[in-house]
């Protein structure tokens, strides 16, 4: 009877290891660990946009470098979010430049 319990536990552990490997290859398990990175990315982008609006549009180069590094470091799941954030930053910078040019005339 004790051997049956040990054997059933061994079967469960082998099933769990096979299911965990399949879920990790699926990519769905990557979403949860990437969430804090996404939050940090959003905070960094908001701070950089504020700096660009207040200080100098030349900081856009730094934003591009940071985005490239994040794309390389972070999982593929976040690439879509990064692309959307880059587009939003570019649109905000263009709007700010247009407003500054319009205010100059």
MIKOL-889466 format. One record per atom (N, C-alpha, C): atom name; y, z, x; residue number from 1; residue in three letters. Coordinates in Angstrom, 3 decimals, decimal comma. Example, Ala and Ser with C-alpha at 12.3 -4.5 7.8 and 13.67 -1.06 7.14 Angstrom:
zavo at=N	yy=-5,690	zz=7,800	xx=13,190	i=1	aa=ALA
zavo at=CA	yy=-4,500	zz=7,800	xx=12,300	i=1	aa=ALA
zavo at=C	yy=-3,300	zz=7,800	xx=13,200	i=1	aa=ALA
zavo at=N	yy=-2,250	zz=7,080	xx=12,850	i=2	aa=SER
zavo at=CA	yy=-1,060	zz=7,140	xx=13,670	i=2	aa=SER
zavo at=C	yy=0,030	zz=7,870	xx=12,900	i=2	aa=SER
END
This chain:
zavo at=N	yy=-1,198	zz=0,000	xx=0,828	i=1	aa=UNK
zavo at=CA	yy=0,000	zz=0,000	xx=0,000	i=1	aa=UNK
zavo at=C	yy=1,251	zz=0,000	xx=0,865	i=1	aa=UNK
zavo at=N	yy=1,237	zz=0,790	xx=1,938	i=2	aa=UNK
zavo at=CA	yy=2,400	zz=0,816	xx=2,839	i=2	aa=UNK
zavo at=C	yy=2,550	zz=-0,543	xx=3,515	i=2	aa=UNK
zavo at=N	yy=1,451	zz=-1,170	xx=3,870	i=3	aa=UNK
zavo at=CA	yy=1,534	zz=-2,493	xx=4,486	i=3	aa=UNK
zavo at=C	yy=2,142	zz=-3,512	xx=3,532	i=3	aa=UNK
zavo at=N	yy=1,840	zz=-3,408	xx=2,239	i=4	aa=UNK
zavo at=CA	yy=2,422	zz=-4,333	xx=1,257	i=4	aa=UNK
zavo at=C	yy=3,939	zz=-4,155	xx=1,193	i=4	aa=UNK
zavo at=N	yy=4,398	zz=-2,907	xx=1,242	i=5	aa=UNK
zavo at=CA	yy=5,844	zz=-2,655	xx=1,198	i=5	aa=UNK
zavo at=C	yy=6,507	zz=-3,231	xx=2,443	i=5	aa=UNK
zavo at=N	yy=5,909	zz=-3,021	xx=3,574	i=6	aa=UNK
zavo at=CA	yy=6,474	zz=-3,539	xx=4,821	i=6	aa=UNK
zavo at=C	yy=6,484	zz=-5,064	xx=4,793	i=6	aa=UNK
zavo at=N	yy=5,377	zz=-5,662	xx=4,281	i=7	aa=UNK
zavo at=CA	yy=5,320	zz=-7,122	xx=4,203	i=7	aa=UNK
zavo at=C	yy=6,383	zz=-7,659	xx=3,246	i=7	aa=UNK
zavo at=N	yy=6,587	zz=-6,982	xx=2,115	i=8	aa=UNK
zavo at=CA	yy=7,588	zz=-7,474	xx=1,166	i=8	aa=UNK
zavo at=C	yy=8,983	zz=-7,338	xx=1,755	i=8	aa=UNK
zavo at=N	yy=9,214	zz=-6,263	xx=2,516	i=9	aa=UNK
zavo at=CA	yy=10,529	zz=-6,143	xx=3,169	i=9	aa=UNK
zavo at=C	yy=10,705	zz=-7,243	xx=4,212	i=9	aa=UNK
zavo at=N	yy=9,657	zz=-7,556	xx=4,917	i=10	aa=UNK
zavo at=CA	yy=9,741	zz=-8,638	xx=5,894	i=10	aa=UNK
zavo at=C	yy=10,038	zz=-9,964	xx=5,218	i=10	aa=UNK
zavo at=N	yy=9,438	zz=-10,199	xx=4,051	i=11	aa=UNK
zavo at=CA	yy=9,713	zz=-11,436	xx=3,322	i=11	aa=UNK
zavo at=C	yy=11,167	zz=-11,483	xx=2,870	i=11	aa=UNK
zavo at=N	yy=11,688	zz=-10,351	xx=2,405	i=12	aa=UNK
zavo at=CA	yy=13,084	zz=-10,320	xx=1,961	i=12	aa=UNK
zavo at=C	yy=14,033	zz=-10,610	xx=3,114	i=12	aa=UNK
zavo at=N	yy=13,738	zz=-10,028	xx=4,264	i=13	aa=UNK
zavo at=CA	yy=14,649	zz=-10,254	xx=5,388	i=13	aa=UNK
zavo at=C	yy=14,609	zz=-11,715	xx=5,826	i=13	aa=UNK
zavo at=N	yy=13,450	zz=-12,328	xx=5,779	i=14	aa=UNK
zavo at=CA	yy=13,396	zz=-13,740	xx=6,161	i=14	aa=UNK
zavo at=C	yy=14,109	zz=-14,601	xx=5,128	i=14	aa=UNK
zavo at=N	yy=14,000	zz=-14,226	xx=3,848	i=15	aa=UNK
zavo at=CA	yy=14,720	zz=-14,993	xx=2,823	i=15	aa=UNK
zavo at=C	yy=16,224	zz=-14,823	xx=2,995	i=15	aa=UNK
zavo at=N	yy=16,653	zz=-13,607	xx=3,299	i=16	aa=UNK
zavo at=CA	yy=18,086	zz=-13,371	xx=3,468	i=16	aa=UNK
zavo at=C	yy=18,629	zz=-14,146	xx=4,661	i=16	aa=UNK
zavo at=N	yy=17,876	zz=-14,171	xx=5,744	i=17	aa=UNK
zavo at=CA	yy=18,370	zz=-14,892	xx=6,913	i=17	aa=UNK
zavo at=C	yy=18,453	zz=-16,390	xx=6,630	i=17	aa=UNK
zavo at=N	yy=17,498	zz=-16,908	xx=5,875	i=18	aa=UNK
zavo at=CA	yy=17,555	zz=-18,340	xx=5,571	i=18	aa=UNK
zavo at=C	yy=18,707	zz=-18,633	xx=4,616	i=18	aa=UNK
zavo at=N	yy=18,951	zz=-17,739	xx=3,661	i=19	aa=UNK
zavo at=CA	yy=20,054	zz=-17,993	xx=2,728	i=19	aa=UNK
zavo at=C	yy=21,398	zz=-17,829	xx=3,425	i=19	aa=UNK
zavo at=N	yy=21,503	zz=-16,892	xx=4,358	i=20	aa=UNK
zavo at=CA	yy=22,772	zz=-16,724	xx=5,044	i=20	aa=UNK
zavo at=C	yy=23,062	zz=-17,920	xx=5,952	i=20	aa=UNK
zavo at=N	yy=22,020	zz=-18,478	xx=6,563	i=21	aa=UNK
zavo at=CA	yy=22,262	zz=-19,642	xx=7,413	i=21	aa=UNK
zavo at=C	yy=22,662	zz=-20,853	xx=6,575	i=21	aa=UNK
zavo at=N	yy=22,078	zz=-20,975	xx=5,385	i=22	aa=UNK
zavo at=CA	yy=22,451	zz=-22,116	xx=4,552	i=22	aa=UNK
zavo at=C	yy=23,872	zz=-21,957	xx=4,030	i=22	aa=UNK
zavo at=N	yy=24,291	zz=-20,718	xx=3,717	i=23	aa=UNK
zavo at=CA	yy=25,655	zz=-20,542	xx=3,216	i=23	aa=UNK
zavo at=C	yy=26,673	zz=-20,748	xx=4,332	i=23	aa=UNK
zavo at=N	yy=26,316	zz=-20,384	xx=5,555	i=24	aa=UNK
zavo at=CA	yy=27,270	zz=-20,594	xx=6,640	i=24	aa=UNK
zavo at=C	yy=27,416	zz=-22,078	xx=6,957	i=24	aa=UNK
zavo at=N	yy=26,330	zz=-22,838	xx=6,811	i=25	aa=UNK
zavo at=CA	yy=26,440	zz=-24,277	xx=7,047	i=25	aa=UNK
zavo at=C	yy=27,157	zz=-24,957	xx=5,885	i=25	aa=UNK
zavo at=N	yy=27,123	zz=-24,320	xx=4,717	i=26	aa=UNK
zavo at=CA	yy=27,795	zz=-24,880	xx=3,542	i=26	aa=UNK
zavo at=C	yy=29,305	zz=-24,863	xx=3,722	i=26	aa=UNK
zavo at=N	yy=29,828	zz=-23,842	xx=4,388	i=27	aa=UNK
zavo at=CA	yy=31,259	zz=-23,767	xx=4,611	i=27	aa=UNK
zavo at=C	yy=31,953	zz=-22,882	xx=3,608	i=27	aa=UNK
zavo at=N	yy=31,276	zz=-22,455	xx=2,546	i=28	aa=UNK
zavo at=CA	yy=31,925	zz=-21,616	xx=1,544	i=28	aa=UNK
zavo at=C	yy=32,198	zz=-20,226	xx=2,113	i=28	aa=UNK
zavo at=N	yy=31,436	zz=-19,785	xx=3,076	i=29	aa=UNK
zavo at=CA	yy=31,656	zz=-18,458	xx=3,640	i=29	aa=UNK
zavo at=C	yy=32,867	zz=-18,442	xx=4,567	i=29	aa=UNK
zavo at=N	yy=33,378	zz=-19,610	xx=4,946	i=30	aa=UNK
zavo at=CA	yy=34,535	zz=-19,655	xx=5,839	i=30	aa=UNK
zavo at=C	yy=35,837	zz=-19,373	xx=5,102	i=30	aa=UNK
zavo at=N	yy=35,849	zz=-19,485	xx=3,788	i=31	aa=UNK
zavo at=CA	yy=37,092	zz=-19,333	xx=3,037	i=31	aa=UNK
zavo at=C	yy=37,592	zz=-17,901	xx=3,146	i=31	aa=UNK
zavo at=N	yy=36,716	zz=-16,929	xx=3,024	i=32	aa=UNK
zavo at=CA	yy=37,161	zz=-15,535	xx=3,036	i=32	aa=UNK
zavo at=C	yy=37,735	zz=-15,115	xx=4,382	i=32	aa=UNK
zavo at=N	yy=37,070	zz=-15,399	xx=5,513	i=33	aa=UNK
zavo at=CA	yy=37,693	zz=-15,006	xx=6,791	i=33	aa=UNK
zavo at=C	yy=38,997	zz=-15,742	xx=7,069	i=33	aa=UNK
zavo at=N	yy=39,189	zz=-16,928	xx=6,494	i=34	aa=UNK
zavo at=CA	yy=40,402	zz=-17,695	xx=6,759	i=34	aa=UNK
zavo at=C	yy=41,586	zz=-17,187	xx=5,952	i=34	aa=UNK
zavo at=N	yy=41,352	zz=-16,378	xx=4,919	i=35	aa=UNK
zavo at=CA	yy=42,432	zz=-15,947	xx=4,038	i=35	aa=UNK
zavo at=C	yy=43,516	zz=-15,162	xx=4,781	i=35	aa=UNK
zavo at=N	yy=43,180	zz=-14,175	xx=5,625	i=36	aa=UNK
zavo at=CA	yy=44,256	zz=-13,490	xx=6,357	i=36	aa=UNK
zavo at=C	yy=45,032	zz=-14,441	xx=7,264	i=36	aa=UNK
zavo at=N	yy=44,334	zz=-15,420	xx=7,850	i=37	aa=UNK
zavo at=CA	yy=45,025	zz=-16,390	xx=8,697	i=37	aa=UNK
zavo at=C	yy=46,000	zz=-17,211	xx=7,860	i=37	aa=UNK
zavo at=N	yy=45,605	zz=-17,543	xx=6,633	i=38	aa=UNK
zavo at=CA	yy=46,490	zz=-18,312	xx=5,763	i=38	aa=UNK
zavo at=C	yy=47,724	zz=-17,497	xx=5,415	i=38	aa=UNK
zavo at=N	yy=47,530	zz=-16,200	xx=5,144	i=39	aa=UNK
zavo at=CA	yy=48,678	zz=-15,351	xx=4,819	i=39	aa=UNK
zavo at=C	yy=49,624	zz=-15,256	xx=6,008	i=39	aa=UNK
zavo at=N	yy=49,071	zz=-15,083	xx=7,200	i=40	aa=UNK
zavo at=CA	yy=49,903	zz=-15,029	xx=8,397	i=40	aa=UNK
zavo at=C	yy=50,635	zz=-16,346	xx=8,581	i=40	aa=UNK
zavo at=N	yy=49,941	zz=-17,455	xx=8,336	i=41	aa=UNK
zavo at=CA	yy=50,562	zz=-18,775	xx=8,471	i=41	aa=UNK
zavo at=C	yy=51,727	zz=-18,928	xx=7,501	i=41	aa=UNK
zavo at=N	yy=51,535	zz=-18,494	xx=6,262	i=42	aa=UNK
zavo at=CA	yy=52,611	zz=-18,598	xx=5,264	i=42	aa=UNK
zavo at=C	yy=53,812	zz=-17,764	xx=5,692	i=42	aa=UNK
zavo at=N	yy=53,563	zz=-16,539	xx=6,179	i=43	aa=UNK
zavo at=CA	yy=54,666	zz=-15,680	xx=6,622	i=43	aa=UNK
zavo at=C	yy=55,396	zz=-16,322	xx=7,796	i=43	aa=UNK
zavo at=N	yy=54,651	zz=-16,860	xx=8,756	i=44	aa=UNK
zavo at=CA	yy=55,276	zz=-17,502	xx=9,920	i=44	aa=UNK
zavo at=C	yy=56,111	zz=-18,698	xx=9,490	i=44	aa=UNK
zavo at=N	yy=55,582	zz=-19,495	xx=8,576	i=45	aa=UNK
zavo at=CA	yy=56,321	zz=-20,677	xx=8,126	i=45	aa=UNK
zavo at=C	yy=57,590	zz=-20,276	xx=7,393	i=45	aa=UNK
zavo at=N	yy=57,525	zz=-19,246	xx=6,556	i=46	aa=UNK
zavo at=CA	yy=58,724	zz=-18,787	xx=5,844	i=46	aa=UNK
zavo at=C	yy=59,779	zz=-18,308	xx=6,836	i=46	aa=UNK
zavo at=N	yy=59,364	zz=-17,533	xx=7,833	i=47	aa=UNK
zavo at=CA	yy=60,309	zz=-17,050	xx=8,840	i=47	aa=UNK
zavo at=C	yy=60,916	zz=-18,222	xx=9,605	i=47	aa=UNK
zavo at=N	yy=60,089	zz=-19,195	xx=9,976	i=48	aa=UNK
zavo at=CA	yy=60,597	zz=-20,342	xx=10,733	i=48	aa=UNK
zavo at=C	yy=61,565	zz=-21,172	xx=9,892	i=48	aa=UNK
zavo at=N	yy=61,264	zz=-21,340	xx=8,600	i=49	aa=UNK
zavo at=CA	yy=62,179	zz=-22,086	xx=7,732	i=49	aa=UNK
zavo at=C	yy=63,521	zz=-21,373	xx=7,643	i=49	aa=UNK
zavo at=N	yy=63,498	zz=-20,049	xx=7,512	i=50	aa=UNK
zavo at=CA	yy=64,756	zz=-19,287	xx=7,466	i=50	aa=UNK
zavo at=C	yy=65,517	zz=-19,461	xx=8,774	i=50	aa=UNK
zavo at=N	yy=64,815	zz=-19,417	xx=9,901	i=51	aa=UNK
zavo at=CA	yy=65,471	zz=-19,592	xx=11,202	i=51	aa=UNK
zavo at=C	yy=66,059	zz=-20,994	xx=11,312	i=51	aa=UNK
zavo at=N	yy=65,317	zz=-22,001	xx=10,847	i=52	aa=UNK
zavo at=CA	yy=65,817	zz=-23,382	xx=10,908	i=52	aa=UNK
zavo at=C	yy=67,070	zz=-23,526	xx=10,061	i=52	aa=UNK
zavo at=N	yy=67,063	zz=-22,936	xx=8,874	i=53	aa=UNK
zavo at=CA	yy=68,216	zz=-23,055	xx=7,979	i=53	aa=UNK
zavo at=C	yy=69,413	zz=-22,316	xx=8,561	i=53	aa=UNK
zavo at=N	yy=69,178	zz=-21,161	xx=9,149	i=54	aa=UNK
zavo at=CA	yy=70,300	zz=-20,327	xx=9,618	i=54	aa=UNK
zavo at=C	yy=70,743	zz=-20,725	xx=11,017	i=54	aa=UNK
zavo at=N	yy=69,801	zz=-20,967	xx=11,922	i=55	aa=UNK
zavo at=CA	yy=70,159	zz=-21,114	xx=13,336	i=55	aa=UNK
zavo at=C	yy=70,319	zz=-22,576	xx=13,734	i=55	aa=UNK
zavo at=N	yy=69,205	zz=-23,299	xx=13,877	i=56	aa=UNK
zavo at=CA	yy=69,298	zz=-24,620	xx=14,499	i=56	aa=UNK
zavo at=C	yy=68,111	zz=-25,476	xx=14,063	i=56	aa=UNK
zavo at=N	yy=68,347	zz=-26,688	xx=13,607	i=57	aa=UNK
zavo at=CA	yy=67,220	zz=-27,557	xx=13,225	i=57	aa=UNK
zavo at=C	yy=66,323	zz=-27,958	xx=14,400	i=57	aa=UNK
zavo at=N	yy=66,735	zz=-27,712	xx=15,628	i=58	aa=UNK
zavo at=CA	yy=65,887	zz=-28,059	xx=16,777	i=58	aa=UNK
zavo at=C	yy=64,623	zz=-27,217	xx=16,826	i=58	aa=UNK
zavo at=N	yy=64,575	zz=-26,153	xx=16,031	i=59	aa=UNK
zavo at=CA	yy=63,387	zz=-25,295	xx=16,004	i=59	aa=UNK
zavo at=C	yy=62,214	zz=-26,019	xx=15,359	i=59	aa=UNK
zavo at=N	yy=62,466	zz=-27,174	xx=14,741	i=60	aa=UNK
zavo at=CA	yy=61,385	zz=-27,947	xx=14,122	i=60	aa=UNK
zavo at=C	yy=60,323	zz=-28,307	xx=15,153	i=60	aa=UNK
zavo at=N	yy=60,721	zz=-28,528	xx=16,392	i=61	aa=UNK
zavo at=CA	yy=59,750	zz=-28,826	xx=17,454	i=61	aa=UNK
zavo at=C	yy=58,778	zz=-27,670	xx=17,613	i=61	aa=UNK
zavo at=N	yy=59,303	zz=-26,446	xx=17,574	i=62	aa=UNK
zavo at=CA	yy=58,440	zz=-25,263	xx=17,674	i=62	aa=UNK
zavo at=C	yy=57,490	zz=-25,204	xx=16,483	i=62	aa=UNK
zavo at=N	yy=58,004	zz=-25,547	xx=15,299	i=63	aa=UNK
zavo at=CA	yy=57,150	zz=-25,533	xx=14,108	i=63	aa=UNK
zavo at=C	yy=55,999	zz=-26,521	xx=14,278	i=63	aa=UNK
zavo at=N	yy=56,288	zz=-27,700	xx=14,782	i=64	aa=UNK
zavo at=CA	yy=55,233	zz=-28,707	xx=14,969	i=64	aa=UNK
zavo at=C	yy=54,189	zz=-28,209	xx=15,959	i=64	aa=UNK
zavo at=N	yy=54,627	zz=-27,597	xx=17,047	i=65	aa=UNK
zavo at=CA	yy=53,682	zz=-27,071	xx=18,039	i=65	aa=UNK
zavo at=C	yy=52,814	zz=-25,977	xx=17,416	i=65	aa=UNK
zavo at=N	yy=53,440	zz=-25,068	xx=16,656	i=66	aa=UNK
zavo at=CA	yy=52,675	zz=-23,986	xx=16,020	i=66	aa=UNK
zavo at=C	yy=51,659	zz=-24,558	xx=15,041	i=66	aa=UNK
zavo at=N	yy=52,062	zz=-25,553	xx=14,269	i=67	aa=UNK
zavo at=CA	yy=51,142	zz=-26,141	xx=13,295	i=67	aa=UNK
zavo at=C	yy=49,970	zz=-26,813	xx=14,000	i=67	aa=UNK
zavo at=N	yy=50,226	zz=-27,514	xx=15,101	i=68	aa=UNK
zavo at=CA	yy=49,133	zz=-28,152	xx=15,840	i=68	aa=UNK
zavo at=C	yy=48,168	zz=-27,101	xx=16,376	i=68	aa=UNK
zavo at=N	yy=48,701	zz=-26,015	xx=16,908	i=69	aa=UNK
zavo at=CA	yy=47,834	zz=-24,949	xx=17,421	i=69	aa=UNK
zavo at=C	yy=47,010	zz=-24,346	xx=16,290	i=69	aa=UNK
zavo at=N	yy=47,644	zz=-24,118	xx=15,135	i=70	aa=UNK
zavo at=CA	yy=46,916	zz=-23,538	xx=14,011	i=70	aa=UNK
zavo at=C	yy=45,820	zz=-24,470	xx=13,538	i=70	aa=UNK
zavo at=N	yy=46,092	zz=-25,762	xx=13,497	i=71	aa=UNK
zavo at=CA	yy=45,063	zz=-26,722	xx=13,072	i=71	aa=UNK
zavo at=C	yy=43,886	zz=-26,699	xx=14,033	i=71	aa=UNK
zavo at=N	yy=44,176	zz=-26,574	xx=15,324	i=72	aa=UNK
zavo at=CA	yy=43,092	zz=-26,557	xx=16,306	i=72	aa=UNK
zavo at=C	yy=42,284	zz=-25,267	xx=16,209	i=72	aa=UNK
zavo at=N	yy=42,977	zz=-24,136	xx=15,996	i=73	aa=UNK
zavo at=CA	yy=42,298	zz=-22,834	xx=16,030	i=73	aa=UNK
zavo at=C	yy=41,594	zz=-22,520	xx=14,720	i=73	aa=UNK
zavo at=N	yy=42,247	zz=-22,780	xx=13,607	i=74	aa=UNK
zavo at=CA	yy=41,738	zz=-22,357	xx=12,298	i=74	aa=UNK
zavo at=C	yy=40,692	zz=-23,342	xx=11,810	i=74	aa=UNK
zavo at=N	yy=39,889	zz=-22,892	xx=10,857	i=75	aa=UNK
zavo at=CA	yy=38,812	zz=-23,718	xx=10,308	i=75	aa=UNK
zavo at=C	yy=39,371	zz=-24,934	xx=9,569	i=75	aa=UNK
zavo at=N	yy=38,495	zz=-25,866	xx=9,274	i=76	aa=UNK
zavo at=CA	yy=38,887	zz=-27,106	xx=8,601	i=76	aa=UNK
zavo at=C	yy=39,393	zz=-26,822	xx=7,184	i=76	aa=UNK
zavo at=N	yy=38,961	zz=-25,710	xx=6,606	i=77	aa=UNK
zavo at=CA	yy=39,345	zz=-25,379	xx=5,231	i=77	aa=UNK
zavo at=C	yy=40,856	zz=-25,240	xx=5,109	i=77	aa=UNK
zavo at=N	yy=41,518	zz=-24,765	xx=6,159	i=78	aa=UNK
zavo at=CA	yy=42,943	zz=-24,470	xx=6,091	i=78	aa=UNK
zavo at=C	yy=43,798	zz=-25,691	xx=6,432	i=78	aa=UNK
zavo at=N	yy=43,180	zz=-26,768	xx=6,883	i=79	aa=UNK
zavo at=CA	yy=43,954	zz=-27,941	xx=7,306	i=79	aa=UNK
zavo at=C	yy=44,783	zz=-28,481	xx=6,148	i=79	aa=UNK
zavo at=N	yy=44,229	zz=-28,491	xx=4,949	i=80	aa=UNK
zavo at=CA	yy=44,970	zz=-28,978	xx=3,789	i=80	aa=UNK
zavo at=C	yy=46,194	zz=-28,109	xx=3,550	i=80	aa=UNK
zavo at=N	yy=46,032	zz=-26,796	xx=3,649	i=81	aa=UNK
zavo at=CA	yy=47,161	zz=-25,881	xx=3,462	i=81	aa=UNK
zavo at=C	yy=48,213	zz=-26,127	xx=4,536	i=81	aa=UNK
zavo at=N	yy=47,773	zz=-26,331	xx=5,769	i=82	aa=UNK
zavo at=CA	yy=48,717	zz=-26,574	xx=6,858	i=82	aa=UNK
zavo at=C	yy=49,493	zz=-27,867	xx=6,613	i=82	aa=UNK
zavo at=N	yy=48,810	zz=-28,905	xx=6,172	i=83	aa=UNK
zavo at=CA	yy=49,485	zz=-30,177	xx=5,906	i=83	aa=UNK
zavo at=C	yy=50,523	zz=-30,007	xx=4,801	i=83	aa=UNK
zavo at=N	yy=50,168	zz=-29,287	xx=3,748	i=84	aa=UNK
zavo at=CA	yy=51,110	zz=-29,043	xx=2,649	i=84	aa=UNK
zavo at=C	yy=52,312	zz=-28,253	xx=3,158	i=84	aa=UNK
zavo at=N	yy=52,072	zz=-27,242	xx=3,986	i=85	aa=UNK
zavo at=CA	yy=53,167	zz=-26,427	xx=4,519	i=85	aa=UNK
zavo at=C	yy=54,071	zz=-27,273	xx=5,408	i=85	aa=UNK
zavo at=N	yy=53,485	zz=-28,139	xx=6,225	i=86	aa=UNK
zavo at=CA	yy=54,293	zz=-29,008	xx=7,091	i=86	aa=UNK
zavo at=C	yy=55,167	zz=-29,927	xx=6,247	i=86	aa=UNK
zavo at=N	yy=54,607	zz=-30,495	xx=5,195	i=87	aa=UNK
zavo at=CA	yy=55,389	zz=-31,371	xx=4,324	i=87	aa=UNK
zavo at=C	yy=56,539	zz=-30,601	xx=3,683	i=87	aa=UNK
zavo at=N	yy=56,271	zz=-29,382	xx=3,221	i=88	aa=UNK
zavo at=CA	yy=57,324	zz=-28,564	xx=2,609	i=88	aa=UNK
zavo at=C	yy=58,413	zz=-28,257	xx=3,627	i=88	aa=UNK
zavo at=N	yy=58,028	zz=-27,905	xx=4,852	i=89	aa=UNK
zavo at=CA	yy=59,020	zz=-27,594	xx=5,895	i=89	aa=UNK
zavo at=C	yy=59,876	zz=-28,821	xx=6,188	i=89	aa=UNK
zavo at=N	yy=59,249	zz=-29,976	xx=6,309	i=90	aa=UNK
zavo at=CA	yy=60,008	zz=-31,202	xx=6,597	i=90	aa=UNK
zavo at=C	yy=60,983	zz=-31,506	xx=5,462	i=90	aa=UNK
zavo at=N	yy=60,540	zz=-31,360	xx=4,225	i=91	aa=UNK
zavo at=CA	yy=61,422	zz=-31,614	xx=3,078	i=91	aa=UNK
zavo at=C	yy=62,591	zz=-30,639	xx=3,082	i=91	aa=UNK
zavo at=N	yy=62,333	zz=-29,372	xx=3,358	i=92	aa=UNK
zavo at=CA	yy=63,414	zz=-28,369	xx=3,391	i=92	aa=UNK
zavo at=C	yy=64,413	zz=-28,715	xx=4,488	i=92	aa=UNK
zavo at=N	yy=63,925	zz=-29,090	xx=5,657	i=93	aa=UNK
zavo at=CA	yy=64,830	zz=-29,433	xx=6,763	i=93	aa=UNK
zavo at=C	yy=65,667	zz=-30,661	xx=6,410	i=93	aa=UNK
zavo at=N	yy=65,054	zz=-31,674	xx=5,809	i=94	aa=UNK
zavo at=CA	yy=65,800	zz=-32,871	xx=5,423	i=94	aa=UNK
zavo at=C	yy=66,876	zz=-32,521	xx=4,392	i=94	aa=UNK
zavo at=N	yy=66,527	zz=-31,696	xx=3,420	i=95	aa=UNK
zavo at=CA	yy=67,505	zz=-31,289	xx=2,404	i=95	aa=UNK
zavo at=C	yy=68,659	zz=-30,526	xx=3,041	i=95	aa=UNK
zavo at=N	yy=68,349	zz=-29,624	xx=3,966	i=96	aa=UNK
zavo at=CA	yy=69,405	zz=-28,852	xx=4,634	i=96	aa=UNK
zavo at=C	yy=70,312	zz=-29,776	xx=5,437	i=96	aa=UNK
zavo at=N	yy=69,737	zz=-30,736	xx=6,152	i=97	aa=UNK
zavo at=CA	yy=70,548	zz=-31,668	xx=6,946	i=97	aa=UNK
zavo at=C	yy=71,435	zz=-32,507	xx=6,026	i=97	aa=UNK
zavo at=N	yy=70,885	zz=-32,965	xx=4,912	i=98	aa=UNK
zavo at=CA	yy=71,679	zz=-33,753	xx=3,968	i=98	aa=UNK
zavo at=C	yy=72,813	zz=-32,921	xx=3,400	i=98	aa=UNK
zavo at=N	yy=72,544	zz=-31,668	xx=3,071	i=99	aa=UNK
zavo at=CA	yy=73,595	zz=-30,787	xx=2,537	i=99	aa=UNK
zavo at=C	yy=74,670	zz=-30,551	xx=3,584	i=99	aa=UNK
zavo at=N	yy=74,272	zz=-30,349	xx=4,835	i=100	aa=UNK
zavo at=CA	yy=75,262	zz=-30,125	xx=5,903	i=100	aa=UNK
zavo at=C	yy=76,107	zz=-31,378	xx=6,103	i=100	aa=UNK
zavo at=N	yy=75,471	zz=-32,549	xx=6,104	i=101	aa=UNK
zavo at=CA	yy=76,224	zz=-33,803	xx=6,267	i=101	aa=UNK
zavo at=C	yy=77,157	zz=-34,015	xx=5,081	i=101	aa=UNK
zavo at=N	yy=76,669	zz=-33,740	xx=3,882	i=102	aa=UNK
zavo at=CA	yy=77,506	zz=-33,911	xx=2,692	i=102	aa=UNK
zavo at=C	yy=78,678	zz=-32,931	xx=2,704	i=102	aa=UNK
zavo at=N	yy=78,461	zz=-31,727	xx=3,200	i=103	aa=UNK
zavo at=CA	yy=79,543	zz=-30,741	xx=3,252	i=103	aa=UNK
zavo at=C	yy=80,575	zz=-31,119	xx=4,313	i=103	aa=UNK
zavo at=N	yy=80,161	zz=-31,839	xx=5,348	i=104	aa=UNK
zavo at=CA	yy=81,091	zz=-32,239	xx=6,410	i=104	aa=UNK
zavo at=C	yy=82,081	zz=-33,279	xx=5,907	i=104	aa=UNK
zavo at=N	yy=81,645	zz=-34,093	xx=4,949	i=105	aa=UNK
zavo at=CA	yy=82,543	zz=-35,110	xx=4,390	i=105	aa=UNK
zavo at=C	yy=83,108	zz=-34,548	xx=3,122	i=105	aa=UNK
END
